[in-house]
Amino acid sequence: MKPYFKSEPSERTNSQILAEAELANDYRYSTGTAFTSSTASVDYFRAKLAGRKREMIAVEFLNNQHQLLVYEEIFYGSIACVSVHPREIMRFALKYNAAAFILCHNHPSFWRNHPESISSSRLA
């Protein structure tokens, strides 16, 4: 069987490996994939947001059977903070006619106990 990669593993750059991983993730979680458990969403977001260097808000927009309609990275911040505007999230939900959505917020600085992060997660 012919190998999938065009070059030897030692010849590929990190950006090529990440691009191939993103393609594999998009194939695994294509439009219509059902997210019926929190574990499925956690796995999806971990794969999508791996290696990000700044904080961001990403959203899975779902239909009424919790199948993926579209994935959007909506807000970008710095290494330590990101601003969220709920009206923009709702605008996207209406645009895609989503029945549900799941938000994700990454922490590239690994500072998970930031006071603003804790207060915003309590509001949700």
VMD Tcl script that builds the backbone (N, CA, C; Angstrom):
set m [mol new atoms 372]
animate dup $m
set s [atomselect $m all]
$s set {name element resname resid chain x y z} {
  {N N MET 1 A 0.838 -1.174 0.000}
  {CA C MET 1 A 0.000 0.000 0.000}
  {C C MET 1 A 0.891 1.248 0.000}
  {N N LYS 2 A 0.497 2.224 -0.767}
  {CA C LYS 2 A 1.254 3.463 -0.887}
  {C C LYS 2 A 1.033 4.333 0.353}
  {N N PRO 3 A 2.109 4.916 0.934}
  {CA C PRO 3 A 1.935 5.748 2.122}
  {C C PRO 3 A 1.177 7.028 1.804}
  {N N TYR 4 A 0.436 7.536 2.821}
  {CA C TYR 4 A -0.349 8.750 2.646}
  {C C TYR 4 A 0.540 9.976 2.506}
  {N N PHE 5 A 1.612 10.029 3.288}
  {CA C PHE 5 A 2.468 11.205 3.300}
  {C C PHE 5 A 3.401 11.211 2.106}
  {N N LYS 6 A 3.642 12.394 1.571}
  {CA C LYS 6 A 4.500 12.535 0.403}
  {C C LYS 6 A 5.972 12.584 0.764}
  {N N SER 7 A 6.277 12.793 2.034}
  {CA C SER 7 A 7.664 12.879 2.461}
  {C C SER 7 A 7.857 12.006 3.698}
  {N N GLU 8 A 9.082 11.756 4.011}
  {CA C GLU 8 A 9.399 10.989 5.209}
  {C C GLU 8 A 9.007 11.804 6.436}
  {N N PRO 9 A 8.599 11.135 7.536}
  {CA C PRO 9 A 8.194 11.880 8.725}
  {C C PRO 9 A 9.245 12.862 9.226}
  {N N SER 10 A 10.506 12.531 9.112}
  {CA C SER 10 A 11.548 13.429 9.604}
  {C C SER 10 A 11.701 14.674 8.732}
  {N N GLU 11 A 11.164 14.641 7.519}
  {CA C GLU 11 A 11.283 15.773 6.603}
  {C C GLU 11 A 10.130 16.775 6.737}
  {N N ARG 12 A 9.071 16.394 7.440}
  {CA C ARG 12 A 7.910 17.281 7.566}
  {C C ARG 12 A 8.153 18.319 8.665}
  {N N THR 13 A 7.641 19.517 8.420}
  {CA C THR 13 A 7.748 20.586 9.416}
  {C C THR 13 A 6.567 20.496 10.378}
  {N N ASN 14 A 6.682 21.194 11.482}
  {CA C ASN 14 A 5.585 21.216 12.452}
  {C C ASN 14 A 4.308 21.761 11.837}
  {N N SER 15 A 4.419 22.786 11.006}
  {CA C SER 15 A 3.215 23.359 10.390}
  {C C SER 15 A 2.551 22.365 9.434}
  {N N GLN 16 A 3.341 21.558 8.735}
  {CA C GLN 16 A 2.766 20.533 7.865}
  {C C GLN 16 A 2.047 19.465 8.679}
  {N N ILE 17 A 2.647 19.070 9.782}
  {CA C ILE 17 A 2.029 18.060 10.639}
  {C C ILE 17 A 0.722 18.583 11.225}
  {N N LEU 18 A 0.720 19.843 11.687}
  {CA C LEU 18 A -0.502 20.439 12.232}
  {C C LEU 18 A -1.582 20.579 11.156}
  {N N ALA 19 A -1.193 20.923 9.942}
  {CA C ALA 19 A -2.165 21.041 8.847}
  {C C ALA 19 A -2.787 19.684 8.534}
  {N N GLU 20 A -1.977 18.624 8.526}
  {CA C GLU 20 A -2.496 17.280 8.279}
  {C C GLU 20 A -3.403 16.826 9.414}
  {N N ALA 21 A -3.052 17.178 10.645}
  {CA C ALA 21 A -3.890 16.829 11.793}
  {C C ALA 21 A -5.231 17.559 11.716}
  {N N GLU 22 A -5.213 18.809 11.268}
  {CA C GLU 22 A -6.458 19.557 11.126}
  {C C GLU 22 A -7.355 18.944 10.049}
  {N N LEU 23 A -6.773 18.502 8.954}
  {CA C LEU 23 A -7.555 17.823 7.916}
  {C C LEU 23 A -8.169 16.532 8.448}
  {N N ALA 24 A -7.394 15.773 9.207}
  {CA C ALA 24 A -7.904 14.528 9.793}
  {C C ALA 24 A -9.041 14.821 10.765}
  {N N ASN 25 A -8.903 15.888 11.546}
  {CA C ASN 25 A -9.956 16.266 12.485}
  {C C ASN 25 A -11.224 16.691 11.744}
  {N N ASP 26 A -11.073 17.455 10.673}
  {CA C ASP 26 A -12.231 17.874 9.882}
  {C C ASP 26 A -12.920 16.670 9.240}
  {N N TYR 27 A -12.153 15.667 8.858}
  {CA C TYR 27 A -12.726 14.448 8.288}
  {C C TYR 27 A -13.481 13.664 9.359}
  {N N ARG 28 A -12.880 13.571 10.547}
  {CA C ARG 28 A -13.498 12.809 11.643}
  {C C ARG 28 A -14.778 13.472 12.127}
  {N N TYR 29 A -14.778 14.796 12.210}
  {CA C TYR 29 A -15.932 15.541 12.701}
  {C C TYR 29 A -16.514 16.395 11.577}
  {N N SER 30 A -17.038 15.773 10.573}
  {CA C SER 30 A -17.606 16.522 9.448}
  {C C SER 30 A -18.989 17.059 9.820}
  {N N THR 31 A -19.535 17.896 8.971}
  {CA C THR 31 A -20.877 18.424 9.178}
  {C C THR 31 A -21.843 17.256 9.325}
  {N N GLY 32 A -22.686 17.333 10.349}
  {CA C GLY 32 A -23.645 16.262 10.615}
  {C C GLY 32 A -23.226 15.335 11.743}
  {N N THR 33 A -21.999 15.476 12.229}
  {CA C THR 33 A -21.552 14.667 13.360}
  {C C THR 33 A -22.384 15.027 14.585}
  {N N ALA 34 A -22.894 14.019 15.291}
  {CA C ALA 34 A -23.713 14.253 16.477}
  {C C ALA 34 A -22.837 14.407 17.713}
  {N N PHE 35 A -23.117 15.444 18.492}
  {CA C PHE 35 A -22.432 15.680 19.757}
  {C C PHE 35 A -23.444 15.416 20.869}
  {N N THR 36 A -23.499 14.159 21.296}
  {CA C THR 36 A -24.506 13.744 22.270}
  {C C THR 36 A -23.947 13.596 23.680}
  {N N SER 37 A -22.662 13.889 23.854}
  {CA C SER 37 A -22.072 13.830 25.190}
  {C C SER 37 A -21.047 14.943 25.343}
  {N N SER 38 A -20.785 15.298 26.581}
  {CA C SER 38 A -19.780 16.333 26.823}
  {C C SER 38 A -18.395 15.846 26.417}
  {N N THR 39 A -18.157 14.559 26.537}
  {CA C THR 39 A -16.861 13.993 26.153}
  {C C THR 39 A -16.586 14.209 24.668}
  {N N ALA 40 A -17.594 14.046 23.837}
  {CA C ALA 40 A -17.415 14.249 22.396}
  {C C ALA 40 A -17.034 15.693 22.095}
  {N N SER 41 A -17.683 16.636 22.772}
  {CA C SER 41 A -17.359 18.053 22.562}
  {C C SER 41 A -15.969 18.390 23.081}
  {N N VAL 42 A -15.600 17.855 24.233}
  {CA C VAL 42 A -14.269 18.099 24.781}
  {C C VAL 42 A -13.205 17.583 23.821}
  {N N ASP 43 A -13.380 16.368 23.315}
  {CA C ASP 43 A -12.419 15.796 22.358}
  {C C ASP 43 A -12.321 16.659 21.103}
  {N N TYR 44 A -13.469 17.107 20.614}
  {CA C TYR 44 A -13.506 17.932 19.408}
  {C C TYR 44 A -12.756 19.246 19.615}
  {N N PHE 45 A -13.088 19.952 20.694}
  {CA C PHE 45 A -12.439 21.235 20.947}
  {C C PHE 45 A -10.951 21.074 21.241}
  {N N ARG 46 A -10.567 20.033 21.948}
  {CA C ARG 46 A -9.139 19.810 22.199}
  {C C ARG 46 A -8.385 19.644 20.894}
  {N N ALA 47 A -8.961 18.886 19.971}
  {CA C ALA 47 A -8.308 18.681 18.678}
  {C C ALA 47 A -8.270 19.975 17.866}
  {N N LYS 48 A -9.357 20.741 17.895}
  {CA C LYS 48 A -9.425 21.969 17.105}
  {C C LYS 48 A -8.521 23.080 17.649}
  {N N LEU 49 A -8.385 23.161 18.978}
  {CA C LEU 49 A -7.682 24.287 19.581}
  {C C LEU 49 A -6.263 23.958 20.028}
  {N N ALA 50 A -5.818 22.770 19.744}
  {CA C ALA 50 A -4.461 22.379 20.149}
  {C C ALA 50 A -3.427 23.288 19.493}
  {N N GLY 51 A -2.485 23.742 20.280}
  {CA C GLY 51 A -1.389 24.540 19.749}
  {C C GLY 51 A -1.678 26.006 19.543}
  {N N ARG 52 A -2.873 26.482 19.928}
  {CA C ARG 52 A -3.184 27.905 19.747}
  {C C ARG 52 A -2.356 28.728 20.723}
  {N N LYS 53 A -1.879 29.873 20.271}
  {CA C LYS 53 A -1.003 30.701 21.083}
  {C C LYS 53 A -1.714 31.877 21.738}
  {N N ARG 54 A -2.985 32.111 21.369}
  {CA C ARG 54 A -3.741 33.174 22.015}
  {C C ARG 54 A -5.104 32.646 22.442}
  {N N GLU 55 A -5.677 33.350 23.408}
  {CA C GLU 55 A -6.990 32.945 23.885}
  {C C GLU 55 A -8.031 33.240 22.817}
  {N N MET 56 A -9.066 32.408 22.805}
  {CA C MET 56 A -10.130 32.579 21.825}
  {C C MET 56 A -11.407 31.930 22.320}
  {N N ILE 57 A -12.492 32.293 21.689}
  {CA C ILE 57 A -13.792 31.676 21.925}
  {C C ILE 57 A -14.173 30.975 20.630}
  {N N ALA 58 A -14.427 29.679 20.741}
  {CA C ALA 58 A -14.868 28.886 19.595}
  {C C ALA 58 A -16.253 28.333 19.908}
  {N N VAL 59 A -17.054 28.116 18.869}
  {CA C VAL 59 A -18.432 27.674 19.058}
  {C C VAL 59 A -18.775 26.566 18.076}
  {N N GLU 60 A -19.431 25.521 18.590}
  {CA C GLU 60 A -20.068 24.500 17.748}
  {C C GLU 60 A -21.529 24.912 17.633}
  {N N PHE 61 A -22.018 25.124 16.429}
  {CA C PHE 61 A -23.430 25.402 16.227}
  {C C PHE 61 A -24.092 24.099 15.796}
  {N N LEU 62 A -25.175 23.739 16.494}
  {CA C LEU 62 A -25.804 22.429 16.312}
  {C C LEU 62 A -27.262 22.568 15.897}
  {N N ASN 63 A -27.774 21.540 15.218}
  {CA C ASN 63 A -29.202 21.512 14.888}
  {C C ASN 63 A -29.980 20.921 16.070}
  {N N ASN 64 A -31.281 20.660 15.897}
  {CA C ASN 64 A -32.092 20.186 17.020}
  {C C ASN 64 A -31.796 18.740 17.418}
  {N N GLN 65 A -30.990 18.034 16.632}
  {CA C GLN 65 A -30.563 16.676 16.994}
  {C C GLN 65 A -29.101 16.668 17.441}
  {N N HIS 66 A -28.591 17.847 17.748}
  {CA C HIS 66 A -27.215 18.059 18.225}
  {C C HIS 66 A -26.169 17.581 17.224}
  {N N GLN 67 A -26.474 17.754 15.955}
  {CA C GLN 67 A -25.523 17.460 14.885}
  {C C GLN 67 A -24.834 18.763 14.486}
  {N N LEU 68 A -23.555 18.674 14.173}
  {CA C LEU 68 A -22.760 19.846 13.843}
  {C C LEU 68 A -23.248 20.504 12.554}
  {N N LEU 69 A -23.582 21.778 12.669}
  {CA C LEU 69 A -23.886 22.584 11.490}
  {C C LEU 69 A -22.618 23.267 11.005}
  {N N VAL 70 A -21.946 23.950 11.939}
  {CA C VAL 70 A -20.724 24.678 11.594}
  {C C VAL 70 A -19.919 24.945 12.863}
  {N N TYR 71 A -18.616 25.037 12.679}
  {CA C TYR 71 A -17.690 25.404 13.749}
  {C C TYR 71 A -17.153 26.787 13.420}
  {N N GLU 72 A -17.182 27.678 14.401}
  {CA C GLU 72 A -16.681 29.041 14.179}
  {C C GLU 72 A -15.756 29.439 15.328}
  {N N GLU 73 A -14.665 30.075 14.985}
  {CA C GLU 73 A -13.802 30.724 15.971}
  {C C GLU 73 A -14.183 32.195 15.928}
  {N N ILE 74 A -14.887 32.648 16.963}
  {CA C ILE 74 A -15.550 33.946 16.896}
  {C C ILE 74 A -14.721 35.084 17.470}
  {N N PHE 75 A -14.157 34.907 18.651}
  {CA C PHE 75 A -13.423 35.986 19.308}
  {C C PHE 75 A -11.985 35.570 19.552}
  {N N TYR 76 A -11.073 36.502 19.318}
  {CA C TYR 76 A -9.650 36.273 19.557}
  {C C TYR 76 A -9.159 37.319 20.545}
  {N N GLY 77 A -8.261 36.919 21.412}
  {CA C GLY 77 A -7.720 37.839 22.390}
  {C C GLY 77 A -6.210 37.784 22.391}
  {N N SER 78 A -5.645 38.078 23.541}
  {CA C SER 78 A -4.195 38.033 23.708}
  {C C SER 78 A -3.824 36.694 24.340}
  {N N ILE 79 A -2.653 36.618 24.878}
  {CA C ILE 79 A -2.230 35.377 25.526}
  {C C ILE 79 A -2.966 35.159 26.850}
  {N N ALA 80 A -3.532 36.234 27.444}
  {CA C ALA 80 A -4.125 36.104 28.771}
  {C C ALA 80 A -5.593 36.509 28.874}
  {N N CYS 81 A -6.217 37.046 27.814}
  {CA C CYS 81 A -7.625 37.434 27.933}
  {C C CYS 81 A -8.283 37.505 26.555}
  {N N VAL 82 A -9.607 37.402 26.575}
  {CA C VAL 82 A -10.410 37.556 25.370}
  {C C VAL 82 A -11.752 38.160 25.780}
  {N N SER 83 A -12.258 39.088 24.982}
  {CA C SER 83 A -13.554 39.709 25.246}
  {C C SER 83 A -14.638 38.958 24.488}
  {N N VAL 84 A -15.788 38.818 25.140}
  {CA C VAL 84 A -16.907 38.081 24.556}
  {C C VAL 84 A -18.107 39.008 24.445}
  {N N HIS 85 A -18.767 38.980 23.307}
  {CA C HIS 85 A -19.974 39.769 23.087}
  {C C HIS 85 A -21.121 38.797 22.780}
  {N N PRO 86 A -22.011 38.552 23.740}
  {CA C PRO 86 A -23.098 37.581 23.536}
  {C C PRO 86 A -23.949 37.867 22.308}
  {N N ARG 87 A -24.146 39.134 21.969}
  {CA C ARG 87 A -24.965 39.460 20.795}
  {C C ARG 87 A -24.364 38.892 19.513}
  {N N GLU 88 A -23.023 38.838 19.439}
  {CA C GLU 88 A -22.364 38.281 18.256}
  {C C GLU 88 A -22.548 36.769 18.177}
  {N N ILE 89 A -22.513 36.115 19.321}
  {CA C ILE 89 A -22.755 34.666 19.338}
  {C C ILE 89 A -24.173 34.389 18.868}
  {N N MET 90 A -25.135 35.173 19.350}
  {CA C MET 90 A -26.526 34.997 18.925}
  {C C MET 90 A -26.707 35.333 17.447}
  {N N ARG 91 A -25.974 36.324 16.964}
  {CA C ARG 91 A -26.053 36.664 15.537}
  {C C ARG 91 A -25.635 35.473 14.678}
  {N N PHE 92 A -24.545 34.799 15.064}
  {CA C PHE 92 A -24.102 33.614 14.339}
  {C C PHE 92 A -25.119 32.482 14.466}
  {N N ALA 93 A -25.677 32.302 15.667}
  {CA C ALA 93 A -26.670 31.238 15.865}
  {C C ALA 93 A -27.877 31.446 14.960}
  {N N LEU 94 A -28.323 32.681 14.844}
  {CA C LEU 94 A -29.439 32.980 13.955}
  {C C LEU 94 A -29.046 32.819 12.484}
  {N N LYS 95 A -27.853 33.211 12.150}
  {CA C LYS 95 A -27.360 33.079 10.768}
  {C C LYS 95 A -27.387 31.623 10.321}
  {N N TYR 96 A -26.964 30.702 11.211}
  {CA C TYR 96 A -26.899 29.283 10.859}
  {C C TYR 96 A -28.157 28.519 11.236}
  {N N ASN 97 A -29.177 29.234 11.766}
  {CA C ASN 97 A -30.420 28.610 12.183}
  {C C ASN 97 A -30.151 27.481 13.181}
  {N N ALA 98 A -29.262 27.741 14.126}
  {CA C ALA 98 A -28.852 26.731 15.107}
  {C C ALA 98 A -29.888 26.597 16.216}
  {N N ALA 99 A -30.160 25.360 16.611}
  {CA C ALA 99 A -31.054 25.093 17.726}
  {C C ALA 99 A -30.285 25.093 19.046}
  {N N ALA 100 A -28.964 24.877 18.955}
  {CA C ALA 100 A -28.120 24.841 20.153}
  {C C ALA 100 A -26.706 25.235 19.757}
  {N N PHE 101 A -25.926 25.617 20.760}
  {CA C PHE 101 A -24.510 25.858 20.504}
  {C C PHE 101 A -23.722 25.544 21.766}
  {N N ILE 102 A -22.455 25.206 21.562}
  {CA C ILE 102 A -21.546 24.902 22.664}
  {C C ILE 102 A -20.342 25.817 22.515}
  {N N LEU 103 A -20.032 26.545 23.585}
  {CA C LEU 103 A -18.903 27.475 23.591}
  {C C LEU 103 A -17.671 26.808 24.178}
  {N N CYS 104 A -16.524 27.222 23.692}
  {CA C CYS 104 A -15.266 26.756 24.258}
  {C C CYS 104 A -14.319 27.942 24.381}
  {N N HIS 105 A -13.591 27.977 25.487}
  {CA C HIS 105 A -12.609 29.022 25.743}
  {C C HIS 105 A -11.311 28.349 26.130}
  {N N ASN 106 A -10.259 28.593 25.382}
  {CA C ASN 106 A -8.970 27.962 25.681}
  {C C ASN 106 A -8.123 28.836 26.601}
  {N N HIS 107 A -7.090 28.244 27.154}
  {CA C HIS 107 A -6.144 28.941 28.040}
  {C C HIS 107 A -4.717 28.616 27.598}
  {N N PRO 108 A -4.202 29.286 26.583}
  {CA C PRO 108 A -2.843 28.967 26.125}
  {C C PRO 108 A -1.768 29.316 27.137}
  {N N SER 109 A -2.055 30.240 28.042}
  {CA C SER 109 A -1.064 30.599 29.055}
  {C C SER 109 A -1.102 29.635 30.238}
  {N N PHE 110 A -2.059 28.732 30.250}
  {CA C PHE 110 A -2.252 27.742 31.306}
  {C C PHE 110 A -2.559 28.375 32.656}
  {N N TRP 111 A -3.059 29.608 32.655}
  {CA C TRP 111 A -3.452 30.272 33.884}
  {C C TRP 111 A -4.961 30.128 34.010}
  {N N ARG 112 A -5.417 29.016 34.556}
  {CA C ARG 112 A -6.828 28.683 34.583}
  {C C ARG 112 A -7.616 29.380 35.692}
  {N N ASN 113 A -6.965 29.956 36.660}
  {CA C ASN 113 A -7.667 30.537 37.794}
  {C C ASN 113 A -7.719 32.054 37.748}
  {N N HIS 114 A -7.663 32.602 36.562}
  {CA C HIS 114 A -7.751 34.052 36.415}
  {C C HIS 114 A -9.128 34.510 36.894}
  {N N PRO 115 A -9.205 35.560 37.742}
  {CA C PRO 115 A -10.502 35.994 38.302}
  {C C PRO 115 A -11.552 36.304 37.253}
  {N N GLU 116 A -11.184 36.930 36.142}
  {CA C GLU 116 A -12.168 37.253 35.100}
  {C C GLU 116 A -12.707 35.994 34.442}
  {N N SER 117 A -11.865 34.987 34.252}
  {CA C SER 117 A -12.303 33.729 33.666}
  {C C SER 117 A -13.307 33.031 34.563}
  {N N ILE 118 A -13.048 33.048 35.857}
  {CA C ILE 118 A -13.955 32.398 36.800}
  {C C ILE 118 A -15.293 33.106 36.820}
  {N N SER 119 A -15.304 34.449 36.842}
  {CA C SER 119 A -16.575 35.162 36.893}
  {C C SER 119 A -17.356 34.984 35.595}
  {N N SER 120 A -16.698 34.953 34.450}
  {CA C SER 120 A -17.432 34.804 33.193}
  {C C SER 120 A -18.013 33.406 33.060}
  {N N SER 121 A -17.310 32.393 33.559}
  {CA C SER 121 A -17.859 31.045 33.461}
  {C C SER 121 A -19.039 30.855 34.402}
  {N N ARG 122 A -19.087 31.628 35.486}
  {CA C ARG 122 A -20.240 31.549 36.397}
  {C C ARG 122 A -21.460 32.226 35.781}
  {N N LEU 123 A -21.258 33.187 34.889}
  {CA C LEU 123 A -22.374 33.867 34.246}
  {C C LEU 123 A -23.052 32.982 33.206}
  {N N ALA 124 A -22.306 32.053 32.640}
  {CA C ALA 124 A -22.812 31.247 31.525}
  {C C ALA 124 A -23.860 30.252 31.951}
}
mol reanalyze $m
mol bondsrecalc $m
mol representation Tube
mol addrep $m
